[in-house]
Amino acid sequence: MTKFIELTVSEDSETKTELVNIANIGRVFPSPQSRVKTIVELNYQSINDAPVYLEVDIPYETLRSVLLS
């Protein structure tokens, strides 16, 4: 069964919700710039072979506990 998670992403002055397949989430680590944001690395690459990262508006410990449950 495929599970998805809704992640809120802020870019500039725009906020949007991304629906992400949990199986596509690679590394998750705290944002160095903000205590209330988390960096999520996805397990696929963009067109130019660069890794895809999302900076989400969820504290690291909260997102980590959701993904581990």
C-alpha positions as CSV (number, residue, x, y, z in Angstrom):
1,M,0.0,0.0,0.0
2,T,1.4,3.4,-1.0
3,K,1.4,6.1,1.7
4,F,1.5,9.8,1.0
5,I,2.3,12.8,3.3
6,E,1.3,16.4,2.8
7,L,4.2,18.8,3.2
8,T,3.9,22.5,3.4
9,V,6.6,24.3,1.4
10,S,7.3,28.0,1.4
11,E,9.1,29.6,-1.5
12,D,9.6,33.4,-1.4
13,S,6.2,34.8,-0.5
14,E,4.2,31.7,-1.7
15,T,3.2,28.7,0.4
16,K,2.0,25.5,-1.2
17,T,1.2,22.0,-0.1
18,E,3.1,19.1,-1.8
19,L,1.8,15.6,-1.7
20,V,4.8,13.3,-1.5
21,N,5.0,9.5,-1.6
22,I,6.7,8.4,1.6
23,A,8.7,5.8,-0.4
24,N,10.3,8.7,-2.3
25,I,11.7,10.4,0.8
26,G,15.4,9.9,1.4
27,R,17.2,11.9,4.0
28,V,15.5,14.3,6.4
29,F,17.5,16.8,8.4
30,P,17.0,20.0,10.3
31,S,17.3,23.3,8.4
32,P,20.4,25.2,9.4
33,Q,18.6,28.5,9.0
34,S,15.4,27.8,10.9
35,R,14.3,25.7,13.9
36,V,10.8,25.4,12.5
37,K,11.8,24.0,9.1
38,T,13.1,20.7,7.8
39,I,15.1,19.8,4.7
40,V,13.7,16.7,2.9
41,E,15.8,15.0,0.2
42,L,13.8,13.0,-2.3
43,N,15.0,9.8,-3.9
44,Y,14.8,11.0,-7.4
45,Q,16.7,13.7,-9.4
46,S,15.6,16.7,-11.5
47,I,16.1,16.9,-15.2
48,N,19.7,18.2,-14.8
49,D,20.6,15.3,-12.5
50,A,20.6,17.5,-9.4
51,P,19.1,16.1,-6.2
52,V,15.6,17.4,-5.3
53,Y,15.3,19.0,-1.9
54,L,12.2,20.5,-0.2
55,E,12.4,22.9,2.7
56,V,9.2,22.2,4.6
57,D,7.4,24.2,7.3
58,I,7.5,21.4,9.9
59,P,10.0,21.1,12.8
60,Y,12.5,18.3,12.3
61,E,11.4,16.2,15.4
62,T,7.8,16.4,14.4
63,L,8.4,15.2,10.9
64,R,10.8,12.5,12.0
65,S,8.2,11.1,14.5
66,V,5.5,11.1,11.7
67,L,7.8,9.2,9.3
68,L,8.9,6.7,11.9
69,S,5.3,5.8,13.0
